[in-house]
Amino acid sequence: MKKLTPSEKSILERLLYPEPFEVIQEETQLQYGEIRDDLINLMSYHLVEVVDPDKPDAGPSSYCDSDNLGNFTFRITKSGINHLKQRK
């Protein structure tokens, strides 16, 4: 399994509940581009998914514009939770 960078781990730890991009940026104090790149990596490894903020308990959203990730809400997947547990 992928070894997480410190910034990826920081993002993943904050996504136990659905969080909009702005909140992730506020809480991590990371730059927009760094968060964007980390989220794309985490999504490609199926550790994070995009969700509809109006229906956070529904399944993952089928649409995500990687050029405008600031408009989306994210949450950790079951695989992401398991990955965090293995790394502790």
N, CA, C and O atoms as CSV, one atom per row, in Angstrom:
chain,resi,resn,atom,element,x,y,z
A,1,MET,N,N,0.843,-1.184,0.000
A,1,MET,CA,C,0.000,0.000,0.000
A,1,MET,C,C,0.881,1.237,0.000
A,1,MET,O,O,2.017,1.195,0.471
A,2,LYS,N,N,0.374,2.309,-0.513
A,2,LYS,CA,C,1.100,3.569,-0.646
A,2,LYS,C,C,1.512,4.134,0.713
A,2,LYS,O,O,0.731,4.123,1.665
A,3,LYS,N,N,2.732,4.620,0.789
A,3,LYS,CA,C,3.191,5.327,1.987
A,3,LYS,C,C,2.739,6.777,1.851
A,3,LYS,O,O,3.032,7.436,0.853
A,4,LEU,N,N,2.032,7.262,2.848
A,4,LEU,CA,C,1.498,8.619,2.805
A,4,LEU,C,C,2.566,9.644,3.142
A,4,LEU,O,O,3.423,9.413,3.995
A,5,THR,N,N,2.502,10.791,2.454
A,5,THR,CA,C,3.348,11.924,2.819
A,5,THR,C,C,2.742,12.557,4.073
A,5,THR,O,O,1.579,12.303,4.387
A,6,PRO,N,N,3.507,13.371,4.788
A,6,PRO,CA,C,2.940,14.031,5.975
A,6,PRO,C,C,1.696,14.870,5.651
A,6,PRO,O,O,0.746,14.893,6.434
A,7,SER,N,N,1.697,15.549,4.517
A,7,SER,CA,C,0.530,16.376,4.174
A,7,SER,C,C,-0.673,15.508,3.806
A,7,SER,O,O,-1.804,15.854,4.149
A,8,GLU,N,N,-0.453,14.392,3.117
A,8,GLU,CA,C,-1.559,13.482,2.793
A,8,GLU,C,C,-2.162,12.901,4.073
A,8,GLU,O,O,-3.382,12.797,4.200
A,9,LYS,N,N,-1.310,12.527,5.008
A,9,LYS,CA,C,-1.786,11.976,6.280
A,9,LYS,C,C,-2.589,13.028,7.044
A,9,LYS,O,O,-3.633,12.722,7.620
A,10,SER,N,N,-2.101,14.257,7.047
A,10,SER,CA,C,-2.800,15.345,7.725
A,10,SER,C,C,-4.193,15.557,7.139
A,10,SER,O,O,-5.155,15.759,7.879
A,11,ILE,N,N,-4.302,15.512,5.824
A,11,ILE,CA,C,-5.598,15.664,5.155
A,11,ILE,C,C,-6.495,14.482,5.488
A,11,ILE,O,O,-7.655,14.663,5.859
A,12,LEU,N,N,-5.969,13.287,5.357
A,12,LEU,CA,C,-6.763,12.076,5.579
A,12,LEU,C,C,-7.331,12.029,7.004
A,12,LEU,O,O,-8.477,11.629,7.205
A,13,GLU,N,N,-6.529,12.438,7.981
A,13,GLU,CA,C,-6.969,12.418,9.379
A,13,GLU,C,C,-8.135,13.370,9.644
A,13,GLU,O,O,-8.872,13.189,10.613
A,14,ARG,N,N,-8.306,14.368,8.803
A,14,ARG,CA,C,-9.374,15.349,8.993
A,14,ARG,C,C,-10.663,14.987,8.267
A,14,ARG,O,O,-11.647,15.721,8.360
A,15,LEU,N,N,-10.675,13.887,7.559
A,15,LEU,CA,C,-11.826,13.568,6.716
A,15,LEU,C,C,-12.705,12.442,7.259
A,15,LEU,O,O,-13.401,11.782,6.487
A,16,LEU,N,N,-12.685,12.215,8.554
A,16,LEU,CA,C,-13.583,11.210,9.122
A,16,LEU,C,C,-15.035,11.622,8.911
A,16,LEU,O,O,-15.922,10.773,8.822
A,17,TYR,N,N,-15.270,12.917,8.833
A,17,TYR,CA,C,-16.576,13.466,8.478
A,17,TYR,C,C,-16.388,14.264,7.197
A,17,TYR,O,O,-15.304,14.802,6.970
A,18,PRO,N,N,-17.406,14.358,6.358
A,18,PRO,CA,C,-17.270,15.123,5.114
A,18,PRO,C,C,-16.846,16.568,5.400
A,18,PRO,O,O,-17.420,17.243,6.255
A,19,GLU,N,N,-15.839,17.017,4.672
A,19,GLU,CA,C,-15.329,18.380,4.848
A,19,GLU,C,C,-15.150,19.050,3.494
A,19,GLU,O,O,-14.627,18.439,2.563
A,20,PRO,N,N,-15.584,20.311,3.380
A,20,PRO,CA,C,-15.329,21.050,2.144
A,20,PRO,C,C,-13.842,21.405,2.031
A,20,PRO,O,O,-13.119,21.445,3.027
A,21,PHE,N,N,-13.420,21.653,0.829
A,21,PHE,CA,C,-12.026,21.980,0.541
A,21,PHE,C,C,-11.527,23.121,1.433
A,21,PHE,O,O,-10.422,23.056,1.972
A,22,GLU,N,N,-12.350,24.170,1.586
A,22,GLU,CA,C,-11.927,25.347,2.362
A,22,GLU,C,C,-11.604,24.983,3.811
A,22,GLU,O,O,-10.657,25.512,4.391
A,23,VAL,N,N,-12.389,24.083,4.388
A,23,VAL,CA,C,-12.149,23.666,5.778
A,23,VAL,C,C,-10.838,22.879,5.866
A,23,VAL,O,O,-10.069,23.046,6.812
A,24,ILE,N,N,-10.597,22.035,4.889
A,24,ILE,CA,C,-9.333,21.281,4.853
A,24,ILE,C,C,-8.164,22.259,4.805
A,24,ILE,O,O,-7.175,22.095,5.520
A,25,GLN,N,N,-8.287,23.278,3.956
A,25,GLN,CA,C,-7.223,24.266,3.821
A,25,GLN,C,C,-7.033,25.045,5.127
A,25,GLN,O,O,-5.902,25.296,5.545
A,26,GLU,N,N,-8.130,25.421,5.758
A,26,GLU,CA,C,-8.076,26.143,7.027
A,26,GLU,C,C,-7.393,25.318,8.115
A,26,GLU,O,O,-6.527,25.817,8.833
A,27,GLU,N,N,-7.787,24.063,8.228
A,27,GLU,CA,C,-7.288,23.214,9.312
A,27,GLU,C,C,-5.855,22.739,9.104
A,27,GLU,O,O,-5.120,22.554,10.073
A,28,THR,N,N,-5.451,22.540,7.852
A,28,THR,CA,C,-4.097,22.040,7.596
A,28,THR,C,C,-3.086,23.153,7.381
A,28,THR,O,O,-1.885,22.941,7.545
A,29,GLN,N,N,-3.563,24.343,7.014
A,29,GLN,CA,C,-2.690,25.475,6.693
A,29,GLN,C,C,-1.786,25.182,5.491
A,29,GLN,O,O,-0.722,25.785,5.348
A,30,LEU,N,N,-2.213,24.257,4.634
A,30,LEU,CA,C,-1.461,23.937,3.422
A,30,LEU,C,C,-1.923,24.841,2.283
A,30,LEU,O,O,-3.020,25.398,2.324
A,31,GLN,N,N,-1.082,24.976,1.279
A,31,GLN,CA,C,-1.416,25.778,0.106
A,31,GLN,C,C,-2.433,25.056,-0.769
A,31,GLN,O,O,-2.522,23.829,-0.748
A,32,TYR,N,N,-3.202,25.828,-1.540
A,32,TYR,CA,C,-4.239,25.276,-2.416
A,32,TYR,C,C,-3.684,24.170,-3.314
A,32,TYR,O,O,-4.258,23.083,-3.383
A,33,GLY,N,N,-2.582,24.437,-3.995
A,33,GLY,CA,C,-2.007,23.472,-4.936
A,33,GLY,C,C,-1.559,22.184,-4.269
A,33,GLY,O,O,-1.708,21.100,-4.833
A,34,GLU,N,N,-1.014,22.302,-3.075
A,34,GLU,CA,C,-0.563,21.112,-2.349
A,34,GLU,C,C,-1.753,20.242,-1.939
A,34,GLU,O,O,-1.707,19.018,-2.063
A,35,ILE,N,N,-2.820,20.884,-1.450
A,35,ILE,CA,C,-4.025,20.137,-1.073
A,35,ILE,C,C,-4.632,19.491,-2.306
A,35,ILE,O,O,-5.029,18.327,-2.270
A,36,ARG,N,N,-4.706,20.240,-3.396
A,36,ARG,CA,C,-5.270,19.719,-4.648
A,36,ARG,C,C,-4.516,18.468,-5.086
A,36,ARG,O,O,-5.129,17.440,-5.375
A,37,ASP,N,N,-3.194,18.552,-5.136
A,37,ASP,CA,C,-2.378,17.407,-5.563
A,37,ASP,C,C,-2.548,16.216,-4.620
A,37,ASP,O,O,-2.668,15.076,-5.068
A,38,ASP,N,N,-2.556,16.486,-3.315
A,38,ASP,CA,C,-2.718,15.403,-2.340
A,38,ASP,C,C,-4.085,14.743,-2.467
A,38,ASP,O,O,-4.189,13.517,-2.412
A,39,LEU,N,N,-5.140,15.548,-2.637
A,39,LEU,CA,C,-6.483,14.972,-2.778
A,39,LEU,C,C,-6.589,14.119,-4.040
A,39,LEU,O,O,-7.205,13.053,-4.020
A,40,ILE,N,N,-5.995,14.580,-5.128
A,40,ILE,CA,C,-6.009,13.794,-6.371
A,40,ILE,C,C,-5.298,12.460,-6.146
A,40,ILE,O,O,-5.783,11.415,-6.579
A,41,ASN,N,N,-4.147,12.496,-5.470
A,41,ASN,CA,C,-3.425,11.254,-5.161
A,41,ASN,C,C,-4.251,10.345,-4.261
A,41,ASN,O,O,-4.351,9.144,-4.513
A,42,LEU,N,N,-4.839,10.910,-3.219
A,42,LEU,CA,C,-5.637,10.110,-2.282
A,42,LEU,C,C,-6.861,9.512,-2.968
A,42,LEU,O,O,-7.247,8.382,-2.667
A,43,MET,N,N,-7.473,10.257,-3.884
A,43,MET,CA,C,-8.622,9.724,-4.627
A,43,MET,C,C,-8.185,8.615,-5.575
A,43,MET,O,O,-8.903,7.631,-5.751
A,44,SER,N,N,-7.013,8.767,-6.189
A,44,SER,CA,C,-6.553,7.741,-7.131
A,44,SER,C,C,-6.251,6.420,-6.421
A,44,SER,O,O,-6.338,5.353,-7.029
A,45,TYR,N,N,-5.898,6.491,-5.142
A,45,TYR,CA,C,-5.669,5.278,-4.344
A,45,TYR,C,C,-6.924,4.835,-3.596
A,45,TYR,O,O,-6.875,3.914,-2.781
A,46,HIS,N,N,-8.050,5.495,-3.876
A,46,HIS,CA,C,-9.357,5.167,-3.275
A,46,HIS,C,C,-9.348,5.304,-1.753
A,46,HIS,O,O,-10.013,4.548,-1.045
A,47,LEU,N,N,-8.584,6.280,-1.263
A,47,LEU,CA,C,-8.535,6.545,0.172
A,47,LEU,C,C,-9.475,7.685,0.558
A,47,LEU,O,O,-9.842,7.832,1.724
A,48,VAL,N,N,-9.862,8.493,-0.440
A,48,VAL,CA,C,-10.760,9.633,-0.254
A,48,VAL,C,C,-11.758,9.627,-1.396
A,48,VAL,O,O,-11.438,9.212,-2.510
A,49,GLU,N,N,-12.980,10.095,-1.112
A,49,GLU,CA,C,-13.994,10.210,-2.162
A,49,GLU,C,C,-14.683,11.566,-2.071
A,49,GLU,O,O,-14.699,12.209,-1.021
A,50,VAL,N,N,-15.248,11.979,-3.196
A,50,VAL,CA,C,-16.015,13.220,-3.270
A,50,VAL,C,C,-17.456,12.898,-2.909
A,50,VAL,O,O,-18.010,11.898,-3.365
A,51,VAL,N,N,-18.062,13.752,-2.088
A,51,VAL,CA,C,-19.461,13.549,-1.705
A,51,VAL,C,C,-20.259,14.824,-1.954
A,51,VAL,O,O,-19.703,15.920,-2.022
A,52,ASP,N,N,-21.555,14.660,-2.087
A,52,ASP,CA,C,-22.473,15.783,-2.223
A,52,ASP,C,C,-22.680,16.370,-0.828
A,52,ASP,O,O,-23.150,15.663,0.064
A,53,PRO,N,N,-22.340,17.652,-0.616
A,53,PRO,CA,C,-22.472,18.226,0.728
A,53,PRO,C,C,-23.911,18.253,1.240
A,53,PRO,O,O,-24.138,18.299,2.449
A,54,ASP,N,N,-24.884,18.224,0.328
A,54,ASP,CA,C,-26.288,18.212,0.735
A,54,ASP,C,C,-26.757,16.819,1.128
A,54,ASP,O,O,-27.776,16.668,1.803
A,55,LYS,N,N,-26.004,15.792,0.700
A,55,LYS,CA,C,-26.350,14.397,1.009
A,55,LYS,C,C,-25.086,13.634,1.408
A,55,LYS,O,O,-24.706,12.682,0.728
A,56,PRO,N,N,-24.430,14.038,2.501
A,56,PRO,CA,C,-23.151,13.415,2.862
A,56,PRO,C,C,-23.240,11.935,3.201
A,56,PRO,O,O,-22.238,11.224,3.134
A,57,ASP,N,N,-24.438,11.459,3.567
A,57,ASP,CA,C,-24.580,10.043,3.902
A,57,ASP,C,C,-24.832,9.178,2.677
A,57,ASP,O,O,-24.811,7.950,2.759
A,58,ALA,N,N,-25.070,9.822,1.543
A,58,ALA,CA,C,-25.272,9.075,0.299
A,58,ALA,C,C,-23.920,8.561,-0.190
A,58,ALA,O,O,-22.883,8.862,0.401
A,59,GLY,N,N,-23.939,7.806,-1.241
A,59,GLY,CA,C,-22.700,7.282,-1.813
A,59,GLY,C,C,-21.845,8.390,-2.396
A,59,GLY,O,O,-22.247,9.553,-2.401
A,60,PRO,N,N,-20.669,8.035,-2.885
A,60,PRO,CA,C,-19.775,9.034,-3.461
A,60,PRO,C,C,-20.376,9.661,-4.713
A,60,PRO,O,O,-21.175,9.047,-5.420
A,61,SER,N,N,-19.975,10.883,-4.962
A,61,SER,CA,C,-20.421,11.594,-6.154
A,61,SER,C,C,-19.741,10.992,-7.375
A,61,SER,O,O,-18.589,10.564,-7.303
A,62,SER,N,N,-20.447,10.960,-8.479
A,62,SER,CA,C,-19.865,10.403,-9.702
A,62,SER,C,C,-19.118,11.466,-10.494
A,62,SER,O,O,-18.511,11.157,-11.519
A,63,TYR,N,N,-19.153,12.710,-10.037
A,63,TYR,CA,C,-18.531,13.806,-10.771
A,63,TYR,C,C,-17.526,14.531,-9.888
A,63,TYR,O,O,-17.795,14.811,-8.720
A,64,CYS,N,N,-16.376,14.828,-10.457
A,64,CYS,CA,C,-15.370,15.631,-9.766
A,64,CYS,C,C,-14.521,16.343,-10.810
A,64,CYS,O,O,-13.913,15.696,-11.663
A,65,ASP,N,N,-14.475,17.655,-10.748
A,65,ASP,CA,C,-13.667,18.460,-11.661
A,65,ASP,C,C,-12.332,18.733,-10.979
A,65,ASP,O,O,-12.260,19.559,-10.070
A,66,SER,N,N,-11.289,18.056,-11.404
A,66,SER,CA,C,-9.995,18.175,-10.729
A,66,SER,C,C,-9.383,19.567,-10.862
A,66,SER,O,O,-8.468,19.911,-10.115
A,67,ASP,N,N,-9.877,20.369,-11.802
A,67,ASP,CA,C,-9.386,21.741,-11.927
A,67,ASP,C,C,-10.058,22.676,-10.929
A,67,ASP,O,O,-9.575,23.786,-10.701
A,68,ASN,N,N,-11.151,22.247,-10.339
A,68,ASN,CA,C,-11.907,23.081,-9.398
A,68,ASN,C,C,-12.250,22.315,-8.125
A,68,ASN,O,O,-13.405,22.310,-7.697
A,69,LEU,N,N,-11.271,21.676,-7.526
A,69,LEU,CA,C,-11.526,20.880,-6.322
A,69,LEU,C,C,-12.015,21.731,-5.155
A,69,LEU,O,O,-12.612,21.212,-4.211
A,70,GLY,N,N,-11.766,23.024,-5.218
A,70,GLY,CA,C,-12.226,23.923,-4.162
A,70,GLY,C,C,-13.731,23.971,-4.027
A,70,GLY,O,O,-14.247,24.458,-3.021
A,71,ASN,N,N,-14.446,23.476,-5.023
A,71,ASN,CA,C,-15.912,23.490,-5.007
A,71,ASN,C,C,-16.518,22.207,-4.451
A,71,ASN,O,O,-17.738,22.046,-4.473
A,72,PHE,N,N,-15.697,21.296,-3.957
A,72,PHE,CA,C,-16.188,19.976,-3.578
A,72,PHE,C,C,-15.975,19.673,-2.097
A,72,PHE,O,O,-15.219,20.347,-1.397
A,73,THR,N,N,-16.673,18.630,-1.651
A,73,THR,CA,C,-16.578,18.138,-0.276
A,73,THR,C,C,-16.029,16.715,-0.327
A,73,THR,O,O,-16.369,15.942,-1.223
A,74,PHE,N,N,-15.180,16.374,0.640
A,74,PHE,CA,C,-14.467,15.098,0.625
A,74,PHE,C,C,-14.657,14.354,1.935
A,74,PHE,O,O,-14.910,14.956,2.979
A,75,ARG,N,N,-14.532,13.022,1.863
A,75,ARG,CA,C,-14.526,12.198,3.076
A,75,ARG,C,C,-13.618,10.990,2.841
A,75,ARG,O,O,-13.361,10.582,1.708
A,76,ILE,N,N,-13.153,10.449,3.939
A,76,ILE,CA,C,-12.293,9.272,3.893
A,76,ILE,C,C,-13.136,8.048,3.520
A,76,ILE,O,O,-14.317,7.976,3.860
A,77,THR,N,N,-12.536,7.107,2.835
A,77,THR,CA,C,-13.214,5.851,2.503
A,77,THR,C,C,-12.863,4.800,3.560
A,77,THR,O,O,-12.013,5.027,4.422
A,78,LYS,N,N,-13.522,3.665,3.478
A,78,LYS,CA,C,-13.203,2.557,4.387
A,78,LYS,C,C,-11.737,2.152,4.201
A,78,LYS,O,O,-11.041,1.865,5.175
A,79,SER,N,N,-11.277,2.131,2.956
A,79,SER,CA,C,-9.868,1.807,2.682
A,79,SER,C,C,-8.945,2.835,3.320
A,79,SER,O,O,-7.882,2.490,3.834
A,80,GLY,N,N,-9.356,4.105,3.286
A,80,GLY,CA,C,-8.561,5.161,3.898
A,80,GLY,C,C,-8.454,4.996,5.401
A,80,GLY,O,O,-7.384,5.194,5.978
A,81,ILE,N,N,-9.565,4.631,6.042
A,81,ILE,CA,C,-9.558,4.396,7.491
A,81,ILE,C,C,-8.638,3.225,7.820
A,81,ILE,O,O,-7.834,3.305,8.749
A,82,ASN,N,N,-8.754,2.144,7.064
A,82,ASN,CA,C,-7.889,0.980,7.287
A,82,ASN,C,C,-6.427,1.335,7.080
A,82,ASN,O,O,-5.559,0.861,7.814
A,83,HIS,N,N,-6.150,2.169,6.081
A,83,HIS,CA,C,-4.778,2.589,5.803
A,83,HIS,C,C,-4.217,3.389,6.983
A,83,HIS,O,O,-3.069,3.188,7.379
A,84,LEU,N,N,-5.019,4.289,7.540
A,84,LEU,CA,C,-4.574,5.062,8.707
A,84,LEU,C,C,-4.308,4.154,9.902
A,84,LEU,O,O,-3.316,4.336,10.608
A,85,LYS,N,N,-5.178,3.185,10.134
A,85,LYS,CA,C,-5.011,2.262,11.269
A,85,LYS,C,C,-3.722,1.459,11.144
A,85,LYS,O,O,-3.041,1.218,12.140
A,86,GLN,N,N,-3.385,1.045,9.928
A,86,GLN,CA,C,-2.175,0.248,9.699
A,86,GLN,C,C,-0.916,1.062,9.934
A,86,GLN,O,O,0.122,0.510,10.299
A,87,ARG,N,N,-0.996,2.358,9.729
A,87,ARG,CA,C,0.182,3.222,9.820
A,87,ARG,C,C,0.434,3.756,11.217
A,87,ARG,O,O,1.443,4.423,11.443
A,88,LYS,N,N,-0.454,3.480,12.159
A,88,LYS,CA,C,-0.274,4.014,13.526
A,88,LYS,C,C,0.615,3.120,14.340
A,88,LYS,O,O,0.878,3.407,15.508
